[in-house]
């Protein structure tokens, strides 16, 4: 909930003008919050008098005053950073440190969510757990009856079903020599978990998580096939503790890259309309 320090509030109306829920009124020259607060914190961030606080499950020590030197990134540098990213499918055996994992999850925690509901949770899979679930996931994909799959209910593109012959091959390769062509032998994986039908929040989160992974000098690969495997395999969900009302919104593997890229790659021209 939001608390206003009435001694500090000067009734300037800055918070009222920026409240997305139209939940703030000025009464007797002071800001007063109604009952429809989203706890987004806009009023806290915009108040020139430091009169607003989020109370409850919020740590006030996390608040940082704006400083251009600490916050601003040039558009050119940001674009180059994104241009240089690659999906990594070769990893060293070095595990990712707990300190780096904490920074990755912090990036996810601060990523926007619809209506500020903040319903996502995360499961970090270790190398041992990944090795345990790899044959389960490959078997689920290789033995899937694709004709019985309801395409309209799929949370990933239904064109994925056209890859089953590849999944069968990956499964055979794994059975023969333990080579992992699904998760690429990565040392860690990250599951973004939420209630069902929360894909938008999960996709936004995945993009931001990968940015932090790259900023730490690590690499990641978004796992559409892995995400789908969790959808079709009750055994996988049970193994990692996915509840009945939850889904793995998205999966990615990550670790220390074994490959070094030397340049960006050109892409097709952008398609857009200005109406």
N, C-alpha and C positions, 0 to 999 in steps of 0.2 A: 504494500500500500504506500501511498504518498503522504508525506507530512510537510506542512508549511510552517515555517517559523514566522509567526505573525509580527514579531518584533523587527525582523529583518525585511519582511515584505513591504514594498512601497506602493503596491497596487499599480504598477506600470502597465500591466496587461500583456507583457511579452509572452508569458506562458500560455495565456488564454488564446492568443492569436495562433500559437503553434500547436495547440492540442488537437491531435487527429480525431479524437472521439468527441470533441466539443463538450468536454467534461468539466471545464473550469469556468467559474463565474467570479465576478468581482462584487464583493459585498462589503459595504462600509470601508471601501478603499483597500481591501485585502483579497488575495486569491483564495478561493474556496473550491475544493474538488468535490465532484459528485460521485455517484455510485458506479459509473461505467468506465472506470480507469483501466487501461490496458497495461499499466506499469511499464510503458515504453521508455520513460525517462527523459522525454523531450523537454518537459518543464524544468527538470533538474539541470539539463545541459544548457538551456538557454537563459536561465535566470541570472541577471547581472548582480544580484545581491546575495547569492549563495543561500537563498531562503528555502530551497526545496530539497527534500531528502527522500530516498526510497528506503523504507524500513521493512523489517521482516527478514527474509532470507537473502539479504544483500549486504555486502561488505563495503563500507564507505571508504576504506583505504584503497580500493581499486580505482577510484575516480582520479583522472589525470587532467590537469588544466591544459588547455590548448596552447601549443607552442609550435609555430610553423617549422622550426628546425627539426622537431621530433616527429611531425605528422605528415608533412607534405612530401609527395613524390612527383617528379616531373613526368608529364604524360609520355614523353619519348622513352624514358627509362622504364616505365611500367610496361609500355607496349613491347619493348625489346625483351624484357623479362619473360613475357608471355610467349613471344615469338620463339624463344630459345627452348622452351619446355619440350620434352619428349616423353612419350610413354615408355617407361623402362621395363625391359623384360630380361635383363641380365643383372644379377646381383652378386655381391661378395657374400661370404658367409658371416660377416660381422653383424651382430644384432643392433638394432636401433636403441640408443640409450633411453632410460626413463625420462631424463631431462628433456630430450628432444620430443618424445611422445607427449609430454606435458604441454610443450609449446604448440604442437599440432592440435591437440584437443582444445587448447585455449582459443585457437583460431576458430574452431568450430563453435565454441561456446559464444563467441561474439558475433557470429554470422546471423544476419537477420532471419526471423521466422514470421510466417503469416500470423497477423493479430498478436504478435509478440508472445506466442503461446509457449515457446521454448520446450517442446515436447520430445526432442531428440535425445537419445542416449547412445553410447558408443561401447563397442566390444573390441578390444585389441587382441588379436590372435598371435600367439607366439609361434616360433618355428615348429616346435613339437606338436602344437595343436593343428597347425596347417598340414603337417605331414599326416596326422591322423585323419583329417577330414578329406584330404585329396582323393583317396580311392572312393570314398562315399559320394563325393560330388561328381566324379567322372562316371561312376556307375549310374547315378541318377540321370545324368544327361544322355549317356550312351543307350540306356535301356528305356528311355522315355517313349511312350506311345504318342508320337506327335499328332496323329490323326484325332486323338481324343482331347487334345488341348483346346480349351476355349480361347481363341485368339483375342476376343473382345475383352477378356478378363486379364490378359497378360499385361504386366507393368513394364515390360521391356518390348522392343519392336518384335512383331510377330515374325519378321524375316529371320530372326534367330533360329527358328525351327528348321530353316534350310541348311543349317550347319550340322545337323545331326550326324551325317556321315563323317564329318571332321571329328566330332566328339567320340564317335566309335573308334576312329583311328587313334586319337589321343589316349583313350582307355586301353587299347591294345598295346600301344607303346609303353604306357605306364606298367602294365602287367608284365611286359617282357623285360624291361630294364630299369624300371622305377624312375624314368624321366618324366618330369612334371611339365606338361605343355599347357596346363590350365592356369596354375598359379605361378609358374616360372621359377619355382624353387625359392621364392622370396622368403626373407626371414620373418616378416610380419605382415599382417593384414588388419584392416580396419573395417568394421561393420558399422554403418549408420543405421540405427534402429529406431523405429517410432511406431505409433499406431498405424493401422492400415490406411491407405489413401492419403498419405502425407508426402507424396513424391516431390512436390515443389520445394519444400523445406530441405529435403534430403539432397536434391540436386544442387541447390545453392550452396549447401554445406560442403558437398564433395569438391566443388570448384575451389572454395576457399581453403579447405584442408590441403589440397594439392599445392596451392600457392605457397603455403608455409612449408610443406615438405620440400619443395624445390628451393625455397629460401634457405633452408638448413643444409643445402648441399646434398640432399637425398633425392631419390627418384621414386615415382609411383606409377602404377598402371591401373586405370579404372576397370573393374571387373564386371562387365555386363553379363557374361556367361556365368560367373560366380554368383552374381545376384539372382539370376534365374534359377540356378541350382538350389539355392535356399528356398525359393518359391515352390519348387516341385518336390523337395525332399523333406518329409517330416523328421527323418533321422538327423539331418543336418541341423534343423531348428532346435531339436531336443538337445543335441550335443552341446550347443553354445548357449542354451537358455533363452531362446526366443519364446515369448508367451503366446497364447492363443490369439490375443487381440493385437499382436504386433507383426511387423514385417521387417525384413532386412531391406531398407529403402535403397541402399547402395553399398557396394563392397569395393574396396581397393586394396591392392598389395603395395608394400613400400619397403625400402631398404637402401643400402649403400650401393650406388650404381657400379657395375663392373665395366661399363662402356663409357667412353668419353666422346661427346659430340663436339665438333669443331665450328659449326656454323648453323644458321637458321635454315629453314626450308621454305621455298615459295609455295603459295597456295592459289587456288582458283579465285577469280575475281569475286568480290562481294556482290550479292544480289539484294537490291533494296528498291523501295518506292517512296517517294515523298508526296503525300496526298494532301 
